[in-house]
């Protein structure tokens, strides 16, 4: 079953769209700003994740993508703006309360207990999420969705590969689907085949009705699954809309950056003398400090 055939099929092509009959976005981010101490990282960021929708959050390194994911899940306080989950204000609530309200955050760091086996990791999560009686059924569903985990169920979490650890994180979410899943760079550093399995897991979770906010650097890959996209640049929204326009927006940003870098390089070259001394004026005999370069002058 493809993602298009799931509950999110009616998602509008723009980020501000919504599933038919659902007027309240699963996640609504309004005018968010945030900082790390004196360093401002986000500036008035706004976007929506429709109920059952998939939104790609993309941009270059340092653009603010992971900061957005930390703010919406309660790991970093917002200095301004509002975060709503299913219409309820969760701005600056503790992360555990945001999680209880229906948000899960799968991070690049994987969140796996290294000293527990795969099955022990899953049992711990399922007892908390679904109760002790549902553990056996939940394990069956997890192993059906991710056969690789079934083959590794007696293996310690710390000995799994990076891709296997991320599958384990997704399996914890799949059994009791949250209202919103924030997937933060979970394909980073993975081999293409493992990335395929991770994205299949994301599709499965979306098909249960969970809305996805996928923070990703593999632009082409995430746009294949997303219904809409938000492009960040220097902590601000540079584009918000259908995936068809997101790649063009990224290319424009890259082009602007390359032109700016080329201009800076040309400026540096214009400031050099033929002899290579910065700031010297050709033919004047003056050095960078403005003093005469030769002897015997009055």
C-alpha positions in Angstrom: 0.0 0.0 0.0 1.5 3.3 -1.0 1.5 6.5 1.0 -0.9 8.1 -1.4 -3.4 5.4 -0.7 -3.4 5.9 3.0 -5.4 8.3 5.2 -3.2 11.2 4.0 -4.3 10.9 0.4 -6.6 13.9 0.6 -3.9 16.2 1.8 -3.8 19.4 -0.2 -0.7 20.2 -2.2 0.2 23.2 -0.1 1.6 23.2 3.5 -1.5 25.1 4.6 -3.8 22.5 3.3 -5.7 19.9 5.3 -7.2 16.5 5.0 -10.8 16.7 3.8 -13.1 17.1 6.8 -10.2 18.0 9.1 -10.1 21.8 9.8 -7.5 21.7 12.6 -3.9 20.9 11.6 -2.1 18.2 13.5 0.8 20.6 14.1 0.5 24.4 13.8 3.7 26.4 14.2 3.0 30.2 14.3 5.8 32.8 14.4 8.3 30.7 16.3 11.6 32.3 17.3 14.3 30.6 19.4 17.9 31.0 20.6 20.8 29.2 22.1 21.9 31.7 24.7 22.8 34.9 22.9 22.7 33.3 19.5 19.3 33.6 17.7 18.6 30.4 15.7 15.0 30.9 14.4 13.2 34.0 13.2 9.4 34.0 13.0 9.0 30.5 11.6 5.4 29.5 10.6 4.0 26.4 8.9 1.4 23.7 9.3 1.4 19.9 9.2 -2.1 18.8 8.1 -3.8 15.9 9.9 -2.4 12.8 8.3 0.0 14.8 6.1 3.7 14.6 5.4 5.7 17.8 5.4 9.4 17.9 4.5 11.6 20.4 6.4 14.7 21.0 4.4 17.6 23.4 4.1 21.4 23.5 4.4 23.5 22.7 7.4 22.8 25.3 10.1 19.6 26.5 8.5 17.6 25.7 11.7 15.9 22.5 10.8 16.8 20.5 13.9 16.2 23.6 16.1 12.6 23.6 14.8 12.1 20.0 15.7 13.5 20.6 19.2 11.2 23.5 19.7 8.0 21.8 18.6 8.7 18.7 20.7 9.5 20.7 23.9 13.3 20.1 24.0 14.1 23.7 23.4 12.0 26.7 24.6 10.7 29.2 22.1 11.4 32.9 22.7 8.4 33.9 20.7 5.5 32.3 18.9 3.1 29.4 19.4 3.1 25.7 18.9 -0.3 23.9 18.7 -0.8 20.2 18.7 -4.3 19.2 17.5 -5.3 22.8 18.3 -4.0 22.7 21.9 -1.3 25.1 22.8 1.8 23.1 23.8 4.3 26.0 23.6 7.2 25.6 26.0 5.6 22.6 27.8 8.1 20.0 29.1 8.9 17.4 26.5 7.2 14.6 28.4 4.0 16.5 28.4 4.2 17.2 24.7 4.8 13.5 24.2 1.7 12.6 26.3 -0.3 15.1 24.2 0.5 12.9 21.1 3.9 13.8 19.6 6.8 11.5 19.1 10.3 12.6 18.2 12.7 10.2 16.6 16.2 11.8 16.5 19.4 11.1 14.7 20.8 9.9 18.0 18.4 6.9 17.8 17.3 6.7 21.5 18.1 3.0 22.0 19.1 1.4 25.3 22.5 -0.1 24.4 22.6 -2.6 27.3 19.1 -4.1 26.5 18.3 -6.5 23.7 16.1 -5.5 20.8 13.2 -7.3 22.4 13.8 -5.8 25.8 13.9 -2.3 24.2 10.6 -3.0 22.5 8.9 -4.5 25.6 9.9 -1.5 27.7 8.4 0.9 25.1 5.2 -1.2 24.6 4.5 -1.6 28.3 4.6 2.2 28.7 2.6 3.0 25.5 0.1 0.1 25.3 0.1 -1.7 28.7 1.5 -5.0 29.7 -1.4 -7.1 28.1 -0.7 -5.6 24.7 3.1 -6.4 24.7 2.9 -9.8 22.9 0.6 -8.5 20.2 2.7 -5.4 19.8 5.9 -7.4 19.4 4.3 -9.5 16.7 3.3 -6.3 14.8 6.8 -4.8 15.1 8.5 -7.9 13.8 6.0 -8.2 11.0 6.7 -4.6 10.0 10.5 -4.9 10.4 11.6 -8.5 9.9 15.2 -7.5 10.4 14.4 -6.7 14.1 12.8 -10.1 14.5 16.1 -11.7 13.4 18.0 -9.5 15.8 15.6 -9.7 18.8 18.2 -11.2 21.1 21.0 -8.8 20.1 22.0 -5.9 22.4 20.9 -2.5 21.2 24.4 -1.1 21.4 25.7 -3.7 18.9 23.2 -2.9 16.2 24.2 -0.9 13.1 23.1 2.7 12.9 20.3 1.8 10.5 19.1 -1.1 12.7 19.0 1.3 15.7 16.8 3.7 13.8 14.5 0.9 12.7 14.2 0.0 16.4 13.2 3.6 17.2 10.5 3.6 14.5 9.2 0.2 15.6 8.5 1.7 19.1 6.3 4.3 17.4 4.5 2.1 14.9 2.6 -0.1 17.5 0.9 2.9 19.2 0.9 5.6 16.5 1.2 9.2 17.8 -0.7 12.1 16.4 2.5 13.6 15.0 5.9 12.1 14.4 8.9 14.4 14.1 11.7 12.4 12.3 14.9 14.3 12.6 17.7 13.3 10.2 17.1 9.6 10.8 18.6 8.7 7.4 21.8 10.5 8.1 24.8 8.4 7.3 22.8 5.3 6.2 23.4 3.2 3.2 20.8 3.6 0.4 19.3 0.2 1.0 18.9 0.9 4.7 17.4 4.3 3.9 14.8 2.5 1.8 13.8 0.4 4.8 13.6 3.5 7.0 11.4 5.3 4.6 9.2 2.3 4.2 8.7 2.5 8.0 7.8 6.1 7.8 5.2 5.3 5.1 3.7 2.6 7.3 3.4 5.0 10.2 1.8 7.6 8.0 -0.7 5.0 6.8 -2.0 4.6 10.3 -3.0 8.2 10.3 0.0 9.8 11.9 1.1 13.2 10.5 4.9 13.4 9.8 7.3 16.2 10.0 10.5 14.9 8.3 13.7 16.9 8.8 16.0 15.8 6.1 19.1 16.7 4.0 18.4 14.2 1.2 16.1 16.6 -0.6 15.2 14.4 -3.6 14.4 11.5 -1.3 12.2 13.2 1.2 10.3 15.0 -1.5 9.2 11.6 -3.0 7.2 10.9 0.2 6.2 14.4 1.3 3.0 16.2 0.3 4.4 19.6 0.9 7.7 21.3 2.0 9.2 24.0 4.1 12.6 25.3 3.1 14.7 27.1 5.8 17.6 29.5 5.3 19.4 31.2 8.1 16.6 30.4 10.6 13.8 31.8 8.5 11.3 30.3 6.1 12.5 30.8 2.5 9.8 28.7 0.9 6.5 27.1 2.1 4.3 25.2 -0.3 4.0 22.2 -2.7 6.9 19.9 -3.2 7.0 20.8 -6.9 8.3 24.2 -6.0 10.6 23.1 -3.1 13.5 21.8 -5.3 13.4 25.0 -7.3 13.6 27.0 -4.1 16.6 25.0 -2.9 18.4 25.5 -6.2 17.7 29.3 -6.1 19.2 29.5 -2.6 22.3 27.5 -3.7 22.7 29.7 -6.8 22.4 32.9 -4.7 25.0 31.5 -2.2 27.4 30.6 -5.0 27.1 34.0 -6.6 27.7 35.7 -3.3 30.8 33.6 -2.7 32.0 34.3 -6.2 31.5 38.1 -5.6 33.4 37.9 -2.3 36.3 36.2 -4.1 36.3 38.8 -6.8 36.4 41.5 -4.2 39.3 40.0 -2.5 41.2 39.7 -5.8 40.5 43.4 -6.6 42.0 44.3 -3.2 45.3 42.7 -4.0 48.3 44.4 -5.6 50.2 42.6 -8.4 52.8 41.7 -5.8 50.2 40.1 -3.7 50.1 42.6 -0.8 46.6 43.2 0.4 45.5 46.8 0.3 48.5 48.2 -1.6 47.8 50.7 -4.3 49.6 49.8 -7.5 52.3 52.3 -8.5 52.0 54.3 -5.3 54.9 52.7 -3.5 52.6 52.5 -0.4 52.2 49.4 1.7 49.0 48.2 3.5 49.7 50.6 6.4 49.9 53.6 4.0 53.6 54.3 4.6 56.1 54.5 1.8 57.5 51.2 0.7 61.0 52.5 -0.4 63.9 54.3 1.2 65.4 57.8 0.5 62.1 59.5 0.2 61.4 62.8 1.9 
